[in-house]
Amino acid sequence: MPKNYVLIIVLVLLHIPFPGFITGATGGEIGCIERERQALLKFKEDIIDEDGVLSSWGGEEEKRDCCKWRGVGCDNITGHVTSLNLHSSPLYEHHFTPLTGKVSNSLLELQHLNYLDLSLNNLDESIMDFIGSLSSLRYLNLSYNLFTVTIPYHLRNLSRLQSLDLSYSFDASVENLGWLSHLSSLEHLDLSGSDLSKVNDWLQVVTNLPRLKDLRLNQCSLTDIIPSPLSFMNSSKFLAVLHLSNNNLSSAIYPWLYNLSNSLADLDLSGNQLQGLVPDGFRKMSALTNLVLSRNQLEGGIPRSLGEMCSLHTLDLCHNNLTGELSDLTRNLYGRTESSLEILRLCQNQLRGSLTDIARFSSLRELDISNNQLNGSIPESIGFLSKLDYFDVSFNSLQGLVSGGHFSNLSKLKHLDLSYNSLVLRFKSDWDPAFQLKNIHLSSCHLGPCFPKWLRTQIKVRLLDISSASISDTVPNWFWNLLPKLAFLNISHNLMRGTLPDFSSVDAVDDTFPGFDLSFNRFEGLLPAFPFNTASLILSNNLFSGPISLICNIVGKALSFLDLSNNLLTGQLPNCFMNWSTLVVLNLANNNLSGEIPSSVGSLFSLQTLSLNKNSLYGELPMSLKNCSMLKFLDLSRNQLSGEIPAWIGESLSSLMFLSLKSNEFIGSIPLHLCQLTNLRILDLSQNTISGAIPKCLNNLTTMVLKGEAETIIDNLYLTSMRCGAIFSGRYYINKAWVGWKGRDYEYERYLGLLRVIDFAGNNLSGEIPEEITGLLGLVALNLSRNNLTGVIPQTIGLLKSLESLDLSGNQFSGAIPVTMGDLNFLSYLNVSYNNLSGQIPSSTQLQSFDASAFIGNPALCGLPVTNKCLGGDLPRNLVMNGVIQDNQETVHEFSAWFCTAMGIGFSVFFWGVSGALLLIRSWRHAYFRFLDESWDWLYVKVAVRKARLQREFQRLHEHVLA
C-alpha cells in the first residue's frame, strides 16, 4: 500500500485534520476558522479601500472561505490564518492602490499569524499599539508607510522574528535601538530611511545579533563611530549582505568591515563621505562578490590587490573623483578578478584614455564607463565580450567609425548607449545584428543621412533614442510597427520629414504608458492621434497645421506632458482640458491660436507649466485658473489678453517662479497680492496699459532677495513612460522663456533659474520708485522704462549689488543721479535717457564706462561720458553761457525801461512845472529840482552796478576759455 494512503488512514483514525479537508461540527467542509474570519472582516471595516483591493473579502456565502481571500494564507492542516500579505501594488489597473485608514486590533485574534506584510500603504500608526503582541510573527514588513511615531520599543516581544523591514516608514528620530537585542533570531533587518543620528551604539547593537545575515541601514543619518575591539569579537559570523548607503560614514568604518571578511558577500557603501584612495584592505574579504563604493570622494585609481579577489563579481566606483588613464586602472584588476568580474561601473569620474584593454575581462556582463573624459575610438575587440548585455560609454569624447564588426559576437547585448560622443555609425544596408536590443541610446551619433534600416530587426526594443543623429530622410512605414512595444521614442533634432500616420489604434503591450519626442523635425500635416495611454508627447518645432481642437482626440487621459509649441496650428483652444487631470506641462506657444482661454484649463490640478505665449488669444484670464495651484511657470506673453491683472494670481498661485504677462492689453493697477508670490524669480508685466503706482510691498518677493545660486533651471519632472509593475521612466522638462535683458530680448533655458528680474516697461505707471524695491538684493535686472514715473532715483539704489541691467529711460525723473549708483560693480547696461535729471554724473569707473547715449535727453546733466562740461555749482557749460547772455539782455532791457520812464516824467514836469507851477510856487520849484537830483543818482548807481557785474562775468568766462 502506498505510504500516502497509510498516512490518510492514520489521520482519519486520529481525527486529525487533513490538508484541504477541515472537518467542522457539522461534518461539512470549511476553509478557515470562523473567529479569525470575523477578525479579518472587522479589520476590513476600518480600512479605506478605494480601489477594491479587498473586494474578495466579504460575508456573502460565496466568499465564506477566508483562505481564498486576496492576500490571506492559511495553514493547510489547522485552517488557521498564518499569513497576511496586503502590500500595495505600485500600479494596479493603472492606479496606485494603497490601503489607508486605521489598523484594527482585531488582528490579535490571529494568534497563529507568522507572516504580515502591510508595506507600500498609507496606514496610520494605530498598529504600533499592539504589534508587539503578535508573538508568532516570523516575518514583518511595514515598509513605505507614513507613520508619524517613532519605532515602538515593544517590538522586542517578537522574539521569533526572523525578518523585519521597517524601511522608509518612520520619520521620527530614534534614540535607542536596545529593543533589537531581544530579537536573537533575526536574520534580515532593514531600517533604511529611519533617523538614527542620535543612536551612538548602532554598531554595537547590530553586531550583537548572532544570526544576522542581511543588514540594510541606507539613508539613516549614521555618523562615524570608531568600532571597539568588542564589536570585532561579537560580529555576526553569518552577515553576508551589508548596505549602508547614503549616510555620513567615513573610513573609520573600515576596520569593522575587514573583520567580516569570512562572510560578507554584498557590501554597499555608496553615497557616504569616504575619501582618499580606494582602500587596499578590501582584499581581506575573501567572500566578497559585490563591492559598491559609488557617490563618494574616492580619488586615484584601483589598488592592485583588488585584482586578486577571485570572488568579486561587481565593482561599482561611479560618481567619484577617480583620475588617470583607464588602462592603468583596469590593469590593476588583471589576475583572478579579471576572469571573475561581471559588472564594472566606473561612470561619472575623470578617467582618460581609450578602451584598448577592456576585452580582457571576458566575463563582463555590464560595462558602464559613461561620463568620463575618454577619447580615441571604440576597438573592434569589444566584440570579444560575448557575455556583455549592458554597454554604456555615453558622454565621453570618443570618435571614429563604428561598424557591424564591433558587435559581431555580442548576441546577448540588451542595452547599448553610445550617445553624446562623436561617433560615426556605418552599417551595411543588409546588416542583420546578432543582438536583440531593449534599450538603444544613440543620441548625437552620426547615423544619417538615411534612416537606419537595421532598426527593423530590433523587434524587442523598448526605448529608442536616435535624436540629433543627422538623419534627413522620410520615416519608413515599417518603423511605426515598433510602436506597440515602445515605452519611449525620441527621434528629435533631426530633419525627418513627411506626415505621420494615425496611431490611435496602436495598443501598447504590457500596460505601458509610452512617451514620444518628435520635436525639431520637418513633419507636417494635421495632428495625428496617438495611443490612448500616451504619457508624454512632444511635437514642437515642426510644421504641423490645422485646428488645435484635434488635441482632444490625439491622446487619452494618462497624459502628463504635451508640447506642441512652434508649429502652425490655428483656431480656438478647445474646452476639453478636464480630460487631462494628470497633465504637468502644457506648452502651446508660438502658434496661430485665437479665442479665449477656456475655463476647463482650471481642471489641470497637476499643472506646473503653462506656456501660451506668442499667439492671438484675447479676453480676460479665466478665474478657474486659480485652481492650478501647483503652477511654477506661467507665460501668457505676446497675446491680446485684457482686463485687470487678477488678484487671485498672488493668492492662489503661490508656487509661481516665473510670471510673464508681457505685450498684452491689461489695464488697471498692479495688484498688491502679487507681493505674496514669495517664490517668484521673474516678474514681467511690460508693454501693457497698466497704471497707478509701483507697489511698495515688492520687497516681500523673498526669492529676489537671495542670489540665484541654488537652482540654475526651472524644471518639471514628468513621466515619459509607465508600466504596471512599478517600472517608471521620468524626464526633466527645462522651461525656457524670452526675457528682457540689457535692452534686448534673449531666450534663456539652462540659466533661467539664476535670473531675478522685474520688468514693468512700456506702461502708464506713475509716482515715485518705492525705496522698498532696493531691498531686493538678488535683483539682476530692473526695467521701469517708458512710463510716467516722477521723483528722484532712490539714494539706496546702491544696495542692489547684483544688478547687471538697469533701465529707467523715458520717464520724468528729476534731480541728480545718486552717487551710490557708482557702487554697482556688476552693472553692464544702464539707460537713464530722456528724463529730467540734472547735475554732474557721479565719478566712477562703472558709470564713465557707458556710452553717452545712456544719458541722452537730460540737458541738465554734465560730466563724462556726456559732452557737457560742468562749471561752478555743477552747472553745465551751455547753461552758464546762456545765463551770462540772459543777464546781459536783462540789464539792457531794464536800463531802457527806466530811461524811457525818466524821459517821460522829465518832459511832463518840465512842460507843466516850468511853464506853470514852477514859475508861480517857490516850494514846488525846490522840490522838483530835488526830485531830479535823486532820480539821477538812483539811475547812475543802477547802471554802474549792472555794468560792473557784466564785466566780471565776461572776465571769468575769458579766463575759463584760456584755461
Buried (B, 14 or more C-beta within 10 A) or exposed (E): EEEEEEEEEEBEEEEEBEEEBBBEEEEEEBBBBEEBBBBBBBBBEBBEBEBEBBEEBBEEEEBBBBBBBEBBBBBBBBBBBBBBBBBBBBBBEEEEBBBBBBBBBBBEBBEBBBBBBBBBBBBBBBBBEBBBBBEBBBBBBBBBBBBEEBBBEBBBBBEBBBBBBBBBBBEEEBEEBEBBEBBBBBBBBBBBBBBBBEBEBBBBBBBBBEBBBBBBBBBBBBBEBEBBEEBBEBBBEBBBBBBBBBBEBBBEBBBBBBBBBEBBBBBBBBBBBBEEEBBEBBBBBEBBBBBBBBBBEBBBBBBBBBBBBEBBBBBBBBBBEBBBBBBBBBBBBBBBBBEBBBBBBBBBBEBBBBBBBBBBBEBBBBBBBBBBBBBBBBBBBBBBBBBBBBBBBBBBEBEEEBBBEBBBBBBBBBBBBBBBBEBBBEBEEEBEBBBBBBBBBBBBBBBBEEBBBBBBBBEEBBBBBBBBBBBBBBBBEEBBEBBBBBBBBBBBBBEBBBEBBEBBEBEBEEBBBBBBBBBBBBBBEBBBBBBBBBBBBBBBBBBBBBBBBBBEBBBBEBBBBBBBBBBEBBBBBBBBBBBBEBBBBBBBBBBBBBBBBBBBBBBBEBBBBBBBBBBEBBEEBBEBBBBBEBBBBBBBBBBEBBEBBBBBBBBBBBBBBBBBBBBBEBBBBBBBBBBBBBBBBBBBBBBBEBBBBBBBBBBBBBBBBBBBEEEBBBBBEBBBBBBBEEBEBBBEBBBBBBBBBBBEEEEBBEEBBBBBBBBBBBBBBBBBBBBBBBBBBBBBBBBBBBBEBBBBBBBBBBBBBBBBBBBBBBBEBBBBBBBBBBBBEEBBBBBBBBBBBBBBBBEBEBBEEBEBEBBBBBBBBBBBBBEBBBBEEBBBBBBBEEEBEEBBEEBEEEBEEBEEEBEEEBEEBEEEBEEEBBEEEEEBBEEBEEEBEEBEEEBEEBBEEBEEEBEEBEEBBEEEEEE
